[in-house]
Amino acid sequence: MIPLVVKSTDPLAVEKSINILKKGGVIVYPTDTLYGFGVDANNNYAIERINKLKNRHSPMSVIACRFEQAMSWTNIKEKDIEIAKKILDSSSTLILDSKKNIVSNKILGMNNTTLGVRIPKHRYCYDVSKEYDKPITTTSVNRSGEQPLNDPKLISKIFGEGIDLLIDDGKIKKSVGSKIYELKDSQPIRIR
């Protein structure tokens, strides 16, 4: 089955995405670095759908529209706020302690306590994470151990059966995953 395909510039792209997310669906959407699988980060059924598509079980990050939204989901220390701002302003993911009941434990890392947060510099990501009232997952569109896919036609061909909506932004040239940092004793440590 071919998924519904909508251009990222379509005025209804965000509305259609939100309708799919609310129903436990899987979307594929563009970010500033690559295409990502997105589901409601609280929906265990939808998270399992991504895990099956990717053939793995591991933590997933979430997108936010702005710094304040990302921090509202975490237990960041006051002294770490400026460091976090610099990291999240650079198309990077930051792993922080998660507040309880913000997302499903299925996407948390380190003893089910940490959450990766990201603020992509892409208009679609800003709009969908602003309009949707819950965190949305972001994880690269690929099977475990394979390169992320950057071409919507190829994504549709390989994953079409397992996704409900593809937000088409054309071929993403950069197509490299975000850098990932974790704060240890107020020092950013690069993980990837």
DOTOR-41201 format. One record per residue (C-alpha): residue number from 0; residue in three letters; x, y, z. Coordinates in pm, whole numbers, plus 50000, padded with zeros to 5 digits. Layout:
BEGIN
@num = NUM, residuo = ala, u = X, v = Y, w = Z
...
end
This chain:
BEGIN
@num = 0, residuo = met, u = 50000, v = 50000, w = 50000
@num = 1, residuo = ile, u = 50131, v = 50345, w = 49911
@num = 2, residuo = pro, u = 50108, v = 50594, w = 50199
@num = 3, residuo = leu, u = 49936, v = 50929, w = 50169
@num = 4, residuo = val, u = 50198, v = 51172, w = 50036
@num = 5, residuo = val, u = 50170, v = 51544, w = 50107
@num = 6, residuo = lys, u = 50419, v = 51818, w = 50018
@num = 7, residuo = ser, u = 50574, v = 51988, w = 50322
@num = 8, residuo = thr, u = 50452, v = 52322, w = 50185
@num = 9, residuo = asp, u = 50089, v = 52205, w = 50158
@num = 10, residuo = pro, u = 49874, v = 52422, w = 50388
@num = 11, residuo = leu, u = 49709, v = 52104, w = 50520
@num = 12, residuo = ala, u = 50033, v = 51910, w = 50587
@num = 13, residuo = val, u = 50031, v = 51982, w = 50961
@num = 14, residuo = glu, u = 49659, v = 51914, w = 51004
@num = 15, residuo = lys, u = 49684, v = 51584, w = 50819
@num = 16, residuo = ser, u = 49989, v = 51487, w = 51026
@num = 17, residuo = ile, u = 49811, v = 51561, w = 51353
@num = 18, residuo = asn, u = 49509, v = 51355, w = 51247
@num = 19, residuo = ile, u = 49738, v = 51056, w = 51176
@num = 20, residuo = leu, u = 49932, v = 51098, w = 51502
@num = 21, residuo = lys, u = 49612, v = 51108, w = 51708
@num = 22, residuo = lys, u = 49503, v = 50777, w = 51553
@num = 23, residuo = gly, u = 49829, v = 50600, w = 51642
@num = 24, residuo = gly, u = 49965, v = 50635, w = 51291
@num = 25, residuo = val, u = 50322, v = 50661, w = 51166
@num = 26, residuo = ile, u = 50436, v = 50963, w = 50970
@num = 27, residuo = val, u = 50763, v = 51025, w = 50788
@num = 28, residuo = tyr, u = 50867, v = 51388, w = 50785
@num = 29, residuo = pro, u = 51163, v = 51607, w = 50688
@num = 30, residuo = thr, u = 51392, v = 51774, w = 50940
@num = 31, residuo = asp, u = 51693, v = 51997, w = 50886
@num = 32, residuo = thr, u = 51921, v = 51692, w = 50874
@num = 33, residuo = leu, u = 51721, v = 51394, w = 50743
@num = 34, residuo = tyr, u = 51378, v = 51230, w = 50726
@num = 35, residuo = gly, u = 51237, v = 51097, w = 51051
@num = 36, residuo = phe, u = 50974, v = 50850, w = 51165
@num = 37, residuo = gly, u = 50721, v = 51027, w = 51384
@num = 38, residuo = val, u = 50453, v = 50899, w = 51618
@num = 39, residuo = asp, u = 50287, v = 51021, w = 51934
@num = 40, residuo = ala, u = 50564, v = 50960, w = 52189
@num = 41, residuo = asn, u = 50305, v = 50832, w = 52440
@num = 42, residuo = asn, u = 50144, v = 50576, w = 52211
@num = 43, residuo = asn, u = 50303, v = 50235, w = 52277
@num = 44, residuo = tyr, u = 50131, v = 50074, w = 51979
@num = 45, residuo = ala, u = 50268, v = 50339, w = 51742
@num = 46, residuo = ile, u = 50616, v = 50316, w = 51896
@num = 47, residuo = glu, u = 50614, v = 49940, w = 51840
@num = 48, residuo = arg, u = 50523, v = 50003, w = 51477
@num = 49, residuo = ile, u = 50841, v = 50210, w = 51437
@num = 50, residuo = asn, u = 51049, v = 49948, w = 51618
@num = 51, residuo = lys, u = 50918, v = 49684, w = 51380
@num = 52, residuo = leu, u = 50994, v = 49903, w = 51075
@num = 53, residuo = lys, u = 51346, v = 49974, w = 51199
@num = 54, residuo = asn, u = 51399, v = 49619, w = 51325
@num = 55, residuo = arg, u = 51528, v = 49735, w = 51662
@num = 56, residuo = his, u = 51428, v = 49848, w = 52014
@num = 57, residuo = ser, u = 51618, v = 50146, w = 52145
@num = 58, residuo = pro, u = 51553, v = 50497, w = 52278
@num = 59, residuo = met, u = 51407, v = 50763, w = 52050
@num = 60, residuo = ser, u = 51428, v = 51138, w = 52068
@num = 61, residuo = val, u = 51144, v = 51387, w = 52037
@num = 62, residuo = ile, u = 51114, v = 51717, w = 51852
@num = 63, residuo = ala, u = 51013, v = 52049, w = 52003
@num = 64, residuo = cys, u = 50920, v = 52379, w = 51840
@num = 65, residuo = arg, u = 51120, v = 52592, w = 52083
@num = 66, residuo = phe, u = 51359, v = 52567, w = 52376
@num = 67, residuo = glu, u = 51096, v = 52628, w = 52644
@num = 68, residuo = gln, u = 50882, v = 52342, w = 52515
@num = 69, residuo = ala, u = 51178, v = 52103, w = 52514
@num = 70, residuo = met, u = 51280, v = 52203, w = 52867
@num = 71, residuo = ser, u = 50923, v = 52160, w = 52997
@num = 72, residuo = trp, u = 50963, v = 51787, w = 52931
@num = 73, residuo = thr, u = 51290, v = 51756, w = 53124
@num = 74, residuo = asn, u = 51437, v = 51803, w = 53468
@num = 75, residuo = ile, u = 51719, v = 52032, w = 53361
@num = 76, residuo = lys, u = 51926, v = 52202, w = 53629
@num = 77, residuo = glu, u = 51922, v = 52581, w = 53626
@num = 78, residuo = lys, u = 52301, v = 52594, w = 53585
@num = 79, residuo = asp, u = 52277, v = 52384, w = 53265
@num = 80, residuo = ile, u = 52023, v = 52598, w = 53079
@num = 81, residuo = glu, u = 52271, v = 52812, w = 52885
@num = 82, residuo = ile, u = 52472, v = 52505, w = 52778
@num = 83, residuo = ala, u = 52151, v = 52334, w = 52667
@num = 84, residuo = lys, u = 52049, v = 52639, w = 52460
@num = 85, residuo = lys, u = 52379, v = 52636, w = 52271
@num = 86, residuo = ile, u = 52357, v = 52264, w = 52196
@num = 87, residuo = leu, u = 51993, v = 52271, w = 52087
@num = 88, residuo = asp, u = 52055, v = 52575, w = 51868
@num = 89, residuo = ser, u = 52306, v = 52378, w = 51661
@num = 90, residuo = ser, u = 52082, v = 52111, w = 51503
@num = 91, residuo = ser, u = 52187, v = 51870, w = 51776
@num = 92, residuo = thr, u = 52006, v = 51635, w = 52013
@num = 93, residuo = leu, u = 52052, v = 51671, w = 52387
@num = 94, residuo = ile, u = 51986, v = 51387, w = 52630
@num = 95, residuo = leu, u = 51845, v = 51504, w = 52964
@num = 96, residuo = asp, u = 51657, v = 51356, w = 53258
@num = 97, residuo = ser, u = 51292, v = 51324, w = 53160
@num = 98, residuo = lys, u = 51001, v = 51435, w = 53373
@num = 99, residuo = lys, u = 50771, v = 51150, w = 53469
@num = 100, residuo = asn, u = 50483, v = 51058, w = 53238
@num = 101, residuo = ile, u = 50594, v = 51289, w = 52956
@num = 102, residuo = val, u = 50659, v = 51009, w = 52707
@num = 103, residuo = ser, u = 50631, v = 50631, w = 52700
@num = 104, residuo = asn, u = 50904, v = 50440, w = 52882
@num = 105, residuo = lys, u = 50957, v = 50256, w = 52552
@num = 106, residuo = ile, u = 51150, v = 50553, w = 52411
@num = 107, residuo = leu, u = 51344, v = 50651, w = 52723
@num = 108, residuo = gly, u = 51712, v = 50571, w = 52771
@num = 109, residuo = met, u = 51933, v = 50499, w = 53071
@num = 110, residuo = asn, u = 51712, v = 50309, w = 53320
@num = 111, residuo = asn, u = 51400, v = 50467, w = 53168
@num = 112, residuo = thr, u = 51498, v = 50811, w = 53294
@num = 113, residuo = thr, u = 51652, v = 51004, w = 53002
@num = 114, residuo = leu, u = 51499, v = 51166, w = 52696
@num = 115, residuo = gly, u = 51664, v = 51303, w = 52383
@num = 116, residuo = val, u = 51520, v = 51638, w = 52275
@num = 117, residuo = arg, u = 51577, v = 51822, w = 51950
@num = 118, residuo = ile, u = 51463, v = 52148, w = 51791
@num = 119, residuo = pro, u = 51495, v = 52100, w = 51413
@num = 120, residuo = lys, u = 51536, v = 52410, w = 51200
@num = 121, residuo = his, u = 51263, v = 52317, w = 50956
@num = 122, residuo = arg, u = 50934, v = 52502, w = 50922
@num = 123, residuo = tyr, u = 50724, v = 52185, w = 50909
@num = 124, residuo = cys, u = 50883, v = 52055, w = 51233
@num = 125, residuo = tyr, u = 50820, v = 52385, w = 51406
@num = 126, residuo = asp, u = 50456, v = 52396, w = 51296
@num = 127, residuo = val, u = 50367, v = 52034, w = 51376
@num = 128, residuo = ser, u = 50536, v = 52034, w = 51718
@num = 129, residuo = lys, u = 50371, v = 52367, w = 51801
@num = 130, residuo = glu, u = 50023, v = 52248, w = 51704
@num = 131, residuo = tyr, u = 50039, v = 51895, w = 51849
@num = 132, residuo = asp, u = 49999, v = 51898, w = 52226
@num = 133, residuo = lys, u = 50231, v = 51602, w = 52294
@num = 134, residuo = pro, u = 50592, v = 51510, w = 52210
@num = 135, residuo = ile, u = 50649, v = 51354, w = 51866
@num = 136, residuo = thr, u = 50926, v = 51100, w = 51809
@num = 137, residuo = thr, u = 51210, v = 51160, w = 51570
@num = 138, residuo = thr, u = 51427, v = 50874, w = 51456
@num = 139, residuo = ser, u = 51596, v = 50824, w = 51121
@num = 140, residuo = val, u = 51414, v = 50647, w = 50839
@num = 141, residuo = asn, u = 51617, v = 50330, w = 50798
@num = 142, residuo = arg, u = 51648, v = 49976, w = 50920
@num = 143, residuo = ser, u = 51891, v = 49916, w = 51202
@num = 144, residuo = gly, u = 52248, v = 49915, w = 51073
@num = 145, residuo = glu, u = 52159, v = 50072, w = 50736
@num = 146, residuo = gln, u = 52208, v = 50428, w = 50611
@num = 147, residuo = pro, u = 51922, v = 50678, w = 50662
@num = 148, residuo = leu, u = 51708, v = 50728, w = 50352
@num = 149, residuo = asn, u = 51685, v = 51078, w = 50207
@num = 150, residuo = asp, u = 51468, v = 51025, w = 49900
@num = 151, residuo = pro, u = 51087, v = 51027, w = 49947
@num = 152, residuo = lys, u = 51036, v = 50792, w = 49649
@num = 153, residuo = leu, u = 51274, v = 50535, w = 49797
@num = 154, residuo = ile, u = 51121, v = 50578, w = 50145
@num = 155, residuo = ser, u = 50776, v = 50513, w = 49999
@num = 156, residuo = lys, u = 50902, v = 50209, w = 49809
@num = 157, residuo = ile, u = 51078, v = 50050, w = 50109
@num = 158, residuo = phe, u = 50853, v = 50154, w = 50397
@num = 159, residuo = gly, u = 50524, v = 50233, w = 50221
@num = 160, residuo = glu, u = 50342, v = 49936, w = 50373
@num = 161, residuo = gly, u = 50428, v = 50045, w = 50726
@num = 162, residuo = ile, u = 50366, v = 50420, w = 50720
@num = 163, residuo = asp, u = 50046, v = 50620, w = 50699
@num = 164, residuo = leu, u = 50169, v = 50960, w = 50579
@num = 165, residuo = leu, u = 50482, v = 51087, w = 50406
@num = 166, residuo = ile, u = 50557, v = 51458, w = 50420
@num = 167, residuo = asp, u = 50755, v = 51514, w = 50101
@num = 168, residuo = asp, u = 51023, v = 51783, w = 50107
@num = 169, residuo = gly, u = 51219, v = 51641, w = 49815
@num = 170, residuo = lys, u = 51557, v = 51476, w = 49844
@num = 171, residuo = ile, u = 51746, v = 51597, w = 50151
@num = 172, residuo = lys, u = 52104, v = 51665, w = 50047
@num = 173, residuo = lys, u = 52270, v = 51679, w = 50391
@num = 174, residuo = ser, u = 52106, v = 51360, w = 50521
@num = 175, residuo = val, u = 52330, v = 51312, w = 50824
@num = 176, residuo = gly, u = 52190, v = 51240, w = 51169
@num = 177, residuo = ser, u = 52212, v = 51510, w = 51430
@num = 178, residuo = lys, u = 52499, v = 51521, w = 51675
@num = 179, residuo = ile, u = 52396, v = 51380, w = 52012
@num = 180, residuo = tyr, u = 52514, v = 51523, w = 52343
@num = 181, residuo = glu, u = 52462, v = 51433, w = 52705
@num = 182, residuo = leu, u = 52537, v = 51657, w = 53002
@num = 183, residuo = lys, u = 52768, v = 51507, w = 53266
@num = 184, residuo = asp, u = 52848, v = 51734, w = 53560
@num = 185, residuo = ser, u = 52742, v = 52034, w = 53350
@num = 186, residuo = gln, u = 52980, v = 51936, w = 53068
@num = 187, residuo = pro, u = 52849, v = 51842, w = 52721
@num = 188, residuo = ile, u = 52975, v = 51500, w = 52617
@num = 189, residuo = arg, u = 52933, v = 51410, w = 52252
@num = 190, residuo = ile, u = 52788, v = 51061, w = 52205
@num = 191, residuo = arg, u = 52752, v = 51068, w = 51825
end
